[in-house]
């Protein structure tokens, strides 16, 4: 998710969540927001630490989007958003479903 040269903006709660993810620590339940309005270059939707696309890691590229992390994402996930390893990134979906770091991806135009 955090890729060199790809701009993003994180609020303090999202920074705490990102630190937990990057250090393999326990994910926070604090609701946070991440903005990637320039889009991304893709990430595995099954392995939170994958750094390259492989045949089995369900790589997904999302254009401009906002992410919601923490407790709100888990609550929203139960509201019927896509929770598949191969989502349609033009519609809201859950990234890293069923992992401690699952979060909601919301495309924006």
C-alpha positions as CSV (number, residue, x, y, z in Angstrom):
1,X,0.0,0.0,0.0
2,X,2.7,2.6,0.8
3,X,4.6,2.9,-2.4
4,X,7.5,5.2,-3.2
5,X,6.5,8.2,-5.3
6,X,2.7,7.7,-4.7
7,X,1.3,10.6,-2.8
8,X,-1.1,10.1,0.1
9,X,-2.4,11.9,3.2
10,X,-3.1,10.2,6.5
11,X,-4.7,11.6,9.6
12,X,-3.2,10.7,13.0
13,X,-5.4,7.7,13.6
14,X,-4.5,6.3,10.1
15,X,-0.8,6.9,10.9
16,X,-1.2,4.8,14.0
17,X,-2.9,2.1,12.0
18,X,-0.2,2.2,9.3
19,X,2.5,1.9,11.8
20,X,0.9,-1.2,13.3
21,X,0.6,-2.7,9.8
22,X,4.1,-1.8,8.8
23,X,5.5,-3.3,12.1
24,X,3.2,-6.3,12.1
25,X,1.7,-5.0,15.3
26,X,-1.9,-5.1,16.5
27,X,-4.2,-2.9,14.4
28,X,-5.8,0.0,16.1
29,X,-9.6,0.3,16.4
30,X,-9.4,4.1,16.0
31,X,-11.2,5.3,12.9
32,X,-8.8,6.9,10.4
33,X,-8.8,8.3,6.9
34,X,-6.2,7.9,4.1
35,X,-6.5,9.8,0.9
36,X,-4.8,8.6,-2.3
37,X,-6.3,11.0,-4.9
38,X,-3.6,10.2,-7.5
39,X,-4.4,6.5,-7.2
40,X,-1.9,3.7,-6.6
41,X,0.2,1.2,-8.4
42,X,-1.5,-1.8,-6.9
43,X,-1.2,-4.1,-4.0
44,X,-2.0,-7.7,-3.0
45,X,-5.5,-8.0,-1.6
46,X,-4.5,-11.2,0.3
47,X,-1.0,-10.4,1.6
48,X,-0.7,-7.1,3.4
49,X,3.1,-7.2,3.1
50,X,3.5,-8.3,-0.6
51,X,5.8,-6.0,-2.6
52,X,5.3,-7.4,-6.1
53,X,2.5,-8.9,-8.2
54,X,2.5,-12.6,-8.3
55,X,0.1,-15.2,-9.9
56,X,-1.5,-15.9,-6.5
57,X,-1.6,-12.7,-4.5
58,X,-4.8,-11.2,-6.0
59,X,-3.2,-7.9,-7.1
60,X,-5.6,-5.0,-7.3
61,X,-5.0,-1.5,-8.7
62,X,-7.3,1.3,-7.6
63,X,-7.5,4.8,-9.1
64,X,-8.2,7.8,-6.9
65,X,-9.6,6.6,-3.6
66,X,-10.1,7.2,0.1
67,X,-9.5,4.6,2.7
68,X,-11.3,4.2,6.0
69,X,-9.4,2.2,8.6
70,X,-10.2,1.0,12.1
71,X,-13.5,0.2,13.8
72,X,-15.6,2.1,11.3
73,X,-14.2,0.0,8.4
74,X,-15.1,-3.2,10.2
75,X,-18.6,-1.9,10.9
76,X,-19.1,-0.8,7.3
77,X,-17.8,-4.1,6.0
78,X,-20.9,-5.7,7.4
79,X,-23.0,-3.3,5.4
80,X,-22.5,-5.3,2.2
81,X,-19.4,-3.9,0.6
82,X,-17.4,-6.2,-1.6
83,X,-15.4,-8.6,0.6
84,X,-13.7,-10.7,-2.1
85,X,-10.1,-11.1,-2.8
86,X,-10.7,-10.1,-6.4
87,X,-12.9,-7.0,-6.1
88,X,-14.1,-4.5,-8.7
89,X,-12.0,-1.5,-7.8
90,X,-14.4,0.9,-9.4
91,X,-16.8,0.2,-6.5
92,X,-16.1,0.3,-2.7
93,X,-14.5,-2.8,-1.4
94,X,-12.8,-4.3,1.6
95,X,-9.0,-4.5,1.3
96,X,-7.2,-7.4,3.0
97,X,-10.6,-8.9,4.1
98,X,-10.6,-10.9,7.3
99,X,-7.1,-9.7,8.3
100,X,-6.5,-7.5,11.3
101,X,-5.7,-4.7,8.8
102,X,-8.9,-4.9,6.7
103,X,-10.0,-1.5,5.6
104,X,-12.5,0.1,3.3
105,X,-11.4,1.3,-0.2
106,X,-13.7,3.9,-1.7
107,X,-13.0,5.1,-5.2
108,X,-13.5,8.8,-6.0
109,X,-13.8,10.5,-9.4
